[in-house]
């Protein structure tokens, strides 16, 4: 796999002390050192710094987490959870690396075979969408 400039150059940076409320859809490599209340979707990689906090789902090609994520993390290529990371949600990727000391409260789906991974990811997506409907209808919303 050849590296593109989006794999090396940071296209979007949410710096320390910054806060974003709302969903973000960006192109390329993203670094988060602030807070996001909303989903983050990118075609590239995501680095979540040690002091970053995200309350929302993340969809990217690869994700490195050093901070806190309350939501699901889905990355086609890989997910790395550093020892300072806390994830309250599911992690879904072809490769998952979890360092000692990580807090992970959720399911982990990691299958290296691309075809089997796509099938497992689709099953997971179906399951989570059904859960959302069941919980939202039982709460009267």
Secondary structure, DSSP 8 states (H G I E B T S, - for coil): ----HHHHSEEEEE-TT-EEES-EEE-SEEEE-SEEES-EEESSEEEE-TT-EEES-EEEEEEEESSEEES-EEEEEEEEE-TT-EEES-EEES-EEE-TT-EEES-EEE--SHHHHHHHHHHHHHHHHHHHHHHHHHTT-
